[in-house]
Amino acid sequence: MHLWSRFHSPLAPGMRQQVTRLGLLFTMACVVVALGAFASANNLLFLILAIMLATFMVSGFISRLSLSGLELDFLLPEHICAGRKLLGRIVIRNAKGWMPSFSIHVTASSDSGLSLPLYFPVVPGGTRAEEPVELYFARRGSYRQNSFRFSTRFPFGFTERRINVPLAREVLIYPCIDPQAGFDELLISLDGEIASFYRGLGHDFYRIRPYEVLESARHVDWKATAHTGDLQVREFAREQEQAVAFFLDLDAPESAAAWFESAIDRCAFLAWNMSQRGSRVRFCTQDVDWQLPEEADVYTILKYLAVVNRRPGKSLAVSNDRDVFQIIFSALPERLAEAGWELGSSNVRLFVPDPVAPAVSSNSAG
């Protein structure tokens, strides 16, 4: 993922400058020499003043010229998750055929994910310089204003010249898919519930359990029955492939905004792990209904979760699929029940807001 952005003219109006402490001292020295020259009419002082002023002007021109003709490229991985450190690359290319650029500092806005500034001592004319950088995005979202800044104090440090270089593109940050507090335990408990739901009458032995009313007598294990004194039956694992359906209810009030963000993190974490295990996944909201892997892949879900927002007042369609284990995230489960959802079924795991939820927000810059 990359896009070259270039600063061309050394006289561009977007360039800014800031006088440094050394520049202030040099300016005061010029004023003192000028006063002495005019007071004494000494030609030597006028010559020294002319040299100092010429030095100041040449310094400004060279620093402007050093920043001109620079092109910036910011290389990012194809898939980026919030809360995870990763490596990117900053590339600076000097389009000037003969003039090198000296002492170039590169800083970035907070939306770029780059926190530490970079320093390039020299970028020869017609060449490129490249540096690896560590990136970190704290929140999911769409980052559209990736602004970088070139600056230099070359050659004498009297002023610092600056120019902003925006990269006009969108960077999509997925929700965090790494384990957070309690996520591993949640995944283990769900694995047990899903495995329990998908036990059936296949060929792979699952367990011996007590007989239930109206079950066929052909599955009775007579040895276990004689040993315990109660009817026991053999249970086998269902042969069909395990399938999990995720239902994310976007109908969440403002008071549940923090819970909605945590629900997105849990949904992304669970969908990622279950898809990596080869389970068939269905993902549904008020807007989309995807089957994996036929209609989409897990990255399609993560891209959607990166930018999805609450949709108060939008109802979630009832699912009539009784052969799939359902994981439902809803801030208003009573509305789902009124709409006909069977939330107490054995194939349903419901997630609702906790009494106290941490405040977490998404980012949509630009």
Buried (B, 14 or more C-beta within 10 A) or exposed (E): BEEEBEBEEBEEEEBEBEEBEEBEEBBEEBEEBBEBBEEEEEEEBBEBBEEBEEBBEEBBEBBBBBBBBBBBBBBBEEBBBBBBEBEBBBBBBBBBEEBEBBBBBBBBBBBBBBEEEBEBEBBEEBEEBEEEBEBEBEBBBBBBBBBBBBBBBBBBBBBBBBBBBBBEBBBBBBBBBEEBEEBEEBBEEBBEBBBEBBBEEBEEEBEBEEBEEEEEEEEBBEEBBEEEEEBBBBBBBBEEEBBBBBBBBBBBBEEBBBBBBBBBBBBBBBBBBBBEEEBBBBBBBBEBBBBBEEEBBBEBBBBBBBBBEBBEEEBBEEBEEEEBBBBBBBBBBEBBEEEEBBBEEEBBBBBBBEEEBEEBEBBBBE
